[in-house]
Amino acid sequence: MKTKYHNANRLVGKNIKEAQEERIEKPKRFHNNVGIKKAYTILNKLTKACQLKVIVIKHTNGNVLTVSAAVLNRWTKYYSGT
């Protein structure tokens, strides 16, 4: 009876120790992955060239429209078929 108790006690102690180690290691792995992802995102932002958004369209007479309202008006005419 005494040996059963000691064996069970050792097994419980071993399982508790493993659970505690796993509980400590999981956050470390999670934070490490988050840190790597964040660093990769920052690195991409710093190394990629800035791409400017240019909104221009040619009018039917060949002039290039650069004013937002004129561009919008031209697209409206283009899609309406006029």
C-alpha positions in Angstrom: 0.0 0.0 0.0 2.8 2.4 0.9 4.6 1.8 -2.4 1.4 2.5 -4.4 1.1 5.8 -2.6 4.8 6.7 -3.3 4.5 5.8 -7.0 1.3 7.7 -7.4 2.8 10.7 -5.5 5.9 10.6 -7.8 3.7 10.4 -10.9 1.6 13.4 -9.8 4.7 15.4 -8.9 6.2 14.6 -12.3 3.0 15.6 -14.1 2.8 18.9 -12.2 6.4 19.7 -13.0 5.8 19.0 -16.7 2.7 21.1 -16.7 4.5 24.0 -15.0 7.3 23.9 -17.6 4.9 23.8 -20.4 3.0 26.7 -19.0 6.2 28.7 -18.8 7.4 27.8 -22.3 4.1 28.5 -24.2 4.1 32.3 -23.6 7.8 32.5 -24.5 7.1 30.8 -27.9 4.0 32.9 -28.5 5.8 36.2 -27.7 8.8 35.2 -29.8 6.5 34.6 -32.9 4.7 37.8 -32.4 8.0 39.7 -32.1 9.3 38.1 -35.3 6.2 39.0 -37.2 6.3 42.6 -36.0 9.9 42.9 -36.8 9.3 41.5 -40.3 6.4 43.9 -40.9 8.6 46.9 -39.8 11.5 45.7 -42.0 9.2 45.5 -45.0 7.8 49.0 -44.4 11.3 50.4 -44.1 12.8 48.7 -47.1 10.0 48.9 -49.7 9.9 52.0 -51.9 7.0 54.3 -51.3 4.4 53.9 -54.0 2.5 57.0 -54.7 -1.1 56.7 -55.7 -1.6 58.6 -58.9 -5.2 59.3 -60.1 -5.1 60.5 -63.7 -7.2 59.7 -66.8 -7.3 61.0 -70.3 -10.2 63.0 -71.5 -11.8 62.1 -74.8 -10.0 65.1 -76.4 -6.6 63.7 -75.2 -6.0 66.0 -72.3 -4.8 64.5 -69.0 -7.2 65.1 -66.1 -5.6 65.3 -62.7 -8.2 67.1 -60.6 -10.2 64.6 -58.5 -13.6 66.0 -59.5 -12.7 66.0 -63.2 -11.4 62.4 -63.0 -14.5 61.2 -61.2 -16.7 63.0 -63.8 -14.7 61.3 -66.7 -15.1 57.9 -65.1 -18.8 58.4 -64.7 -19.1 59.4 -68.4 -16.9 56.4 -69.4 -19.1 53.9 -67.6 -22.3 55.4 -68.7 -21.1 55.0 -72.3 -21.0 58.7 -73.2 
